[in-house]
Amino acid sequence: GMIHQHFKLVDVFTAAENIALGLEEGGMVLNRKAVSAKVREICDRYGFVVDPDQKVYNMSVSQKQTLEIVKVLYRGADVLILDEPTAVLTPQETDKLFAVLRNMKADGKSVIIITHKLHEVMALSDRVAVLRKGKYIGTVDTKDTDKQSLSNMMVGRPVQLEVVKEKARPGETVLKVEHLTVPSHTQKRDAVHDVSFEARAGEILCIAGIDGNGQSELIYGLTG
């Protein structure tokens, strides 16, 4: 089963309806109790949390991804391919996903992950196949490699993973903000609440915020 980076779900349907959609055993009129029971069985086996009656439009990104995985398992898939599965997840959600994937591996499932995050490769995989510009470069056992070797294979030359630069020497304050509050147009709490910061000459100040579960990110870079 393929778990796409952009999910293939019907927003106005429940989790159970999305799982049942397209199945020959009755489509949308099938026994909802039977679907829910099988979904809960899958969740209990691997450590997922899915509410069969929850509408997709009320789900977080992490919940939608979980539903996609459960959907292919419901159909009996033994091989799962996940395309950049952690791109939309917080670190905590990534840890939960990896715990589930390890449970699936222990149950005899094969999991293929497409990713460029080397620390995740080292933490989760048994074997790594490296592609460069769409061409297959080679396969190595994870236990016999490291991030440096994989980086060299990916780029085609030795890569400096550590950034070497002079110690920052910021100067005087050129921008100072105190107790900034911005009301939200879409929710009760403020979009920005009581934030203070200052930017100094010769430094880069970054302000980042995650909206919801990582579905959109706000990043500002201020150069002093």
C-alpha positions as CSV (number, residue, x, y, z in Angstrom):
1,G,0.0,0.0,0.0
2,M,1.2,3.5,-0.8
3,I,0.9,6.3,1.7
4,H,1.2,9.5,-0.3
5,Q,2.6,12.8,1.1
6,H,-0.6,14.4,0.1
7,F,-3.4,12.3,1.5
8,K,-6.2,10.7,-0.6
9,L,-9.2,11.1,1.8
10,V,-12.7,12.5,1.5
11,D,-13.1,15.3,4.0
12,V,-16.8,15.0,4.6
13,F,-16.7,11.2,5.3
14,T,-15.8,9.6,8.6
15,A,-12.7,7.4,9.1
16,A,-14.8,4.2,8.6
17,E,-16.4,5.6,5.5
18,N,-13.0,6.4,4.0
19,I,-11.7,2.9,4.8
20,A,-14.8,1.3,3.2
21,L,-14.9,3.5,0.2
22,G,-14.3,1.5,-3.0
23,L,-14.4,-1.9,-1.4
24,E,-16.4,-4.6,-3.2
25,E,-18.0,-5.8,0.0
26,G,-20.8,-3.2,-0.2
27,G,-19.1,0.2,-0.5
28,M,-20.9,2.8,1.7
29,V,-23.7,0.5,2.7
30,L,-21.5,-2.1,4.4
31,N,-21.8,-3.1,8.0
32,R,-20.4,-0.1,9.9
33,K,-20.0,-2.2,13.1
34,A,-17.9,-4.7,11.3
35,V,-15.7,-2.0,9.8
36,S,-15.3,-0.3,13.2
37,A,-14.5,-3.6,14.9
38,K,-11.8,-4.5,12.3
39,V,-10.3,-0.9,12.6
40,R,-10.1,-1.2,16.3
41,E,-8.4,-4.6,16.0
42,I,-5.8,-3.1,13.6
43,C,-5.3,-0.2,16.0
44,D,-4.8,-2.4,19.0
45,R,-2.3,-4.6,17.2
46,Y,0.0,-1.8,16.1
47,G,-0.6,1.0,18.5
48,F,-2.7,3.3,16.3
49,V,-5.4,5.6,17.7
50,V,-8.3,6.1,15.2
51,D,-12.0,7.0,15.9
52,P,-14.0,5.3,13.2
53,D,-16.8,7.9,13.5
54,Q,-14.6,11.0,13.3
55,K,-15.0,13.2,10.2
56,V,-11.8,13.7,8.3
57,Y,-12.3,17.5,8.2
58,N,-12.0,17.4,12.1
59,M,-8.7,15.5,12.0
60,S,-5.2,16.8,12.5
61,V,-2.5,16.0,9.9
62,S,-1.2,13.2,12.1
63,Q,-4.6,11.7,12.4
64,K,-5.1,11.8,8.6
65,Q,-1.8,10.1,8.1
66,T,-2.8,7.4,10.6
67,L,-6.1,6.9,8.8
68,E,-4.2,6.4,5.5
69,I,-2.0,3.7,7.0
70,V,-5.0,1.9,8.7
71,K,-6.8,2.1,5.3
72,V,-4.2,0.1,3.5
73,L,-3.8,-2.3,6.4
74,Y,-7.5,-2.9,6.3
75,R,-7.2,-3.9,2.7
76,G,-4.6,-6.5,3.7
77,A,-1.4,-4.8,2.6
78,D,1.9,-6.5,3.7
79,V,4.1,-3.9,2.1
80,L,3.8,-0.2,2.9
81,I,5.5,2.6,1.1
82,L,5.5,5.9,2.9
83,D,6.5,9.1,0.9
84,E,8.2,11.7,3.2
85,P,5.9,10.6,6.1
86,T,7.5,12.9,8.7
87,A,7.4,16.1,6.6
88,V,4.1,17.1,8.2
89,L,4.7,15.8,11.7
90,T,6.0,17.3,14.9
91,P,9.0,15.5,16.5
92,Q,6.6,13.9,19.1
93,E,4.2,12.7,16.3
94,T,7.3,11.3,14.4
95,D,8.3,9.3,17.5
96,K,4.7,7.8,17.7
97,L,4.8,7.0,14.0
98,F,8.1,5.2,14.3
99,A,6.9,3.2,17.3
100,V,4.0,2.0,15.2
101,L,6.2,1.2,12.2
102,R,8.5,-0.9,14.5
103,N,5.4,-2.8,15.7
104,M,4.4,-3.4,12.1
105,K,7.9,-4.7,11.3
106,A,7.8,-7.0,14.2
107,D,4.5,-8.4,12.9
108,G,6.1,-9.3,9.6
109,K,5.1,-6.2,7.5
110,S,7.7,-4.7,5.1
111,V,8.0,-0.9,5.4
112,I,9.7,1.3,2.7
113,I,10.2,4.9,3.6
114,I,11.2,7.7,1.2
115,T,13.0,10.4,3.1
116,H,16.1,12.7,3.1
117,K,16.4,12.9,6.9
118,L,19.5,10.9,7.7
119,H,18.9,10.6,11.5
120,E,15.5,9.0,10.7
121,V,17.1,6.6,8.3
122,M,19.7,5.5,10.9
123,A,17.0,5.2,13.6
124,L,14.5,3.1,11.7
125,S,15.9,1.2,8.8
126,D,17.6,-2.1,8.2
127,R,18.8,-1.3,4.7
128,V,19.2,1.9,2.7
129,A,19.0,2.4,-1.0
130,V,20.4,5.7,-2.2
131,L,19.2,7.6,-5.2
132,R,20.9,10.6,-6.8
133,K,19.2,12.7,-9.5
134,G,16.8,9.9,-10.0
135,K,19.4,7.2,-10.5
136,Y,20.1,4.2,-8.3
137,I,23.5,4.5,-6.6
138,G,23.6,1.5,-4.3
139,T,22.2,-0.3,-1.2
140,V,23.9,-0.7,2.2
141,D,23.0,-2.3,5.5
142,T,22.2,0.4,8.0
143,K,24.4,-1.2,10.7
144,D,27.4,-1.0,8.3
145,T,27.0,2.7,7.4
146,D,26.7,6.2,9.0
147,K,25.3,9.6,8.1
148,Q,28.6,10.7,6.7
149,S,28.9,7.8,4.3
150,L,25.2,8.1,3.2
151,S,25.7,11.9,2.6
152,N,28.7,11.1,0.4
153,M,26.7,8.6,-1.6
154,M,23.8,11.0,-2.0
155,V,25.9,14.0,-3.2
156,G,28.7,12.1,-5.0
157,R,31.5,13.6,-3.1
158,P,32.7,14.1,0.5
159,V,30.3,16.3,2.4
160,Q,31.1,18.5,5.4
161,L,28.2,17.8,7.8
162,E,29.4,20.2,10.5
163,V,29.2,23.9,9.8
164,V,32.4,25.7,10.7
165,K,32.1,29.4,11.2
166,E,33.4,32.2,13.4
167,K,31.7,33.0,16.7
168,A,28.9,35.5,16.4
169,R,29.7,39.1,17.6
170,P,26.4,40.9,17.6
171,G,26.4,44.7,18.0
172,E,23.9,47.2,19.4
173,T,20.2,46.6,19.3
174,V,18.6,47.9,16.1
175,L,15.0,46.6,16.6
176,K,13.3,46.1,19.9
177,V,9.7,44.9,20.4
178,E,8.0,44.7,23.8
179,H,4.7,43.0,24.7
180,L,3.4,42.7,21.2
181,T,-0.2,41.3,21.0
182,V,-2.1,40.6,17.7
183,P,-5.7,39.5,17.8
184,S,-6.7,36.5,15.7
185,H,-9.5,36.9,13.0
186,T,-10.3,33.1,13.1
187,Q,-10.0,32.0,16.8
188,K,-10.6,33.3,20.3
189,R,-7.0,33.3,21.4
190,D,-4.6,35.9,20.1
191,A,-2.5,35.1,17.0
192,V,0.4,36.7,18.9
193,H,0.2,37.2,22.7
194,D,2.6,39.3,24.7
195,V,5.8,38.6,22.7
196,S,9.0,40.6,23.3
197,F,12.3,40.3,21.4
198,E,15.2,42.4,20.1
199,A,17.4,42.1,17.0
200,R,21.0,43.2,17.2
201,A,23.4,44.4,14.5
202,G,25.3,41.5,12.9
203,E,22.8,38.7,13.9
204,I,20.0,36.9,12.3
205,L,16.9,36.5,14.4
206,C,14.3,33.9,13.3
207,I,10.8,33.7,14.6
208,A,8.9,30.5,13.8
209,G,5.5,29.2,14.7
210,I,3.6,26.0,13.8
211,D,-0.1,26.4,13.1
212,G,-2.0,23.3,14.3
213,N,0.0,20.1,13.7
214,G,2.5,21.4,11.2
215,Q,0.3,21.8,8.2
216,S,1.6,25.4,7.8
217,E,4.6,27.1,9.2
218,L,5.3,30.8,9.7
219,I,9.0,31.7,9.5
220,Y,10.4,35.2,9.6
221,G,14.1,36.0,9.3
222,L,15.3,39.4,10.6
223,T,18.8,40.5,9.7
224,G,20.2,43.1,12.1
